[in-house]
Amino acid sequence: MDLKTSYRGVSLNPIYAGSSAVATVSEDGKILATPILDEINIIDLTLGCRKILHKISNEDEQEITALRLTPDGQYLAYVSQAQLLKIFQLKTGRIVRSLKISSPSYILDTDPTSTLLAVGGTDGSIVIVDIENGYITHSLKGHGGTISSLKFYGQLDSETWLLASGDTNGMVKVWDLVKRKCLLTLQEHSSAVRGLDIIEGESGDGSSLKLLSGGRDDIVNVWDFDMKKKCKLVKTLPVNQQVESCGFLKNHDGKRIIYTAGGDAIFQLIDLESGTVLKRTNKPIEELFIIGVLPIMNDSEMFLVMSDQTLQLINIEEVLENENDTINARSTIAGNNGIIADMRFVGPELNKLALATNSPSLRIIPIPDLSGADASLPLDVEIYEGHEDLLNSLDATEDGLWIATASKDNTAILWKYNERTSKFDIYAKYIGHSSAVTAVGLPNVMPKGYPEFLLTASNDLTIKKWKVPKPTSIMDVQIIKVSEYTRHAHEKDINALSVSPNDSIFATASYDKTCKIWSLENGELEATLANHKTWALGCIILSV
């Protein structure tokens, strides 16, 4: 048999990491801009041909603090710690404007016509810039704290152009941009205001408007107001979460609906009249929160930007028509995959990569196409929850249909590929170790078509062999608490485990500077490989 001697590789680099700035997307959802410290990636999200259009390097090497794409996707505005506002034109691929601002900025907003850009500063000031021509049209002052939210309201050929702004002291202001003055000042929040939205009132003629404000004090306020400075607080709703984003949605079945997102990584839809939560996402096991919501396609779809730099796409229209109370993401984009501890090829065609990362969730990503430079960028990720603490390692069968994961929550989980859904489901959970499970092993030979055993190694210094129940039509998760055998294996933590190609023996490696060979059938010690000068961090049995 001829062995392959030449290989071609590709790097999967992070597209979104190391920055507190929230990613931004064009109105049609086709262009995404993400920060990586002092750099910015501008990405084409078109399915089948995803690629990086531009990579912007910040010459001053200062971290990007805020960025915003215009709704038409023609320009990107961004600010760095150096207090420089720059406007990048996507068509020409160059910076067309650069302005010095009076203080650091962490919040930007553009108007619906892609004409104006609002920049909120930490000194409480707001400047509005004509994007195409590059000059300041308005300079607004009056806030006593850092600007924490901005929202334009206006329509083309309309005489009503407003900007709502909120600060970290809980103050909200509404500015009349035509008359260049403050229309309203509202102080009903006790913490930073992070979400703002304005829509037409029930009259529909523009004479009355509604304002929604949401803050980190776990409430949202709804106001009725007009251009004559008449303003009334209509409703205050406790939403039981720190609000990082909120907004109005179209009426559905006669109900006025709002959304809130933020604390506990929960996105929820609320009936404005009754204050009832209609639908919501599940709280993830990992401690995350939503740092921003990016509405696209006239608010019919939204990207939820998570604190781990993943972006979850939800379809609002499908969610409202679905009878299920739980909101599920249609797809997920991974900005980065964190620290990768282990990986295996999985899937029926072995065209996916299972990752054990510094997260309780199992991540599975598509393998990038190596056929050419024009191959689509693999951005999607499947996230599977089951463990309650970080993953240490994983293993998979040669057919790619079974995955075993080891976690710091003292358990191991066996996952089985579901041909109907093309996803992995939890098949069995193994409970019995008194400390973190550090390594797992699955058989290389499966005469019955499924793995008949699972091996685990733990920081409790033991190894265990478990029986895998025979697959049946019942889909319930099986909890296994009794192992076939348990052996005290090493004097210090066990780092790795490897099963021989014929499943007759297996090896373990430990911080006690030894590797040991064990009989797989009865768990008896076959040999000890000592005299390592330092820790034994890994092992593999190539043949018997």
Sequence and secondary structure as in RCSB ss.txt:
>XXXX:A:sequence
MDLKTSYRGVSLNPIYAGSSAVATVSEDGKILATPILDEINIIDLTLGCRKILHKISNEDEQEITALRLTPDGQY
LAYVSQAQLLKIFQLKTGRIVRSLKISSPSYILDTDPTSTLLAVGGTDGSIVIVDIENGYITHSLKGHGGTISSL
KFYGQLDSETWLLASGDTNGMVKVWDLVKRKCLLTLQEHSSAVRGLDIIEGESGDGSSLKLLSGGRDDIVNVWDF
DMKKKCKLVKTLPVNQQVESCGFLKNHDGKRIIYTAGGDAIFQLIDLESGTVLKRTNKPIEELFIIGVLPIMNDS
EMFLVMSDQTLQLINIEEVLENENDTINARSTIAGNNGIIADMRFVGPELNKLALATNSPSLRIIPIPDLSGADA
SLPLDVEIYEGHEDLLNSLDATEDGLWIATASKDNTAILWKYNERTSKFDIYAKYIGHSSAVTAVGLPNVMPKGY
PEFLLTASNDLTIKKWKVPKPTSIMDVQIIKVSEYTRHAHEKDINALSVSPNDSIFATASYDKTCKIWSLENGEL
EATLANHKTWALGCIILSV
>XXXX:A:secstr
              SSBS  S  EE TTS EEEEEETTEEEEEE  TT  EEEEEEE TT   EEEEEE TTSSE
EEEEETT EEEEEETTTTEEEEEEE SS EEEEEE TTS EEEEEETTS EEEEETTT  EEEEE   SS EEEE
EEEE TT S EEEEEEETTSEEEEEETTTTEEEEEEE  SS EEEEEEEE TT SSSSEEEEEEETTSEEEEEEE
 TTS EEEEEEEE SS EEEEEE   BTTB EEEEEEGGG EEEEETTT  EEEEE   SS   EEEEEEETTTT
EEEEEETTSEEEEEEHHHHHHS  SEE  SEEEES   SEEEEEEESTTS EEEEEESSSSEEEEE    S TT 
    B EEE   SS EEEEEE TTSSEEEEEETTSEEEEEEEETTTTEEEEEEEEE  SS EEEEE  S  TTSS
  EEEEEETTSEEEEEE     S    EEE   SEEEE  SS EEEEEE TTSSEEEEEETTS EEEEETTT  E
EEEE   SS          
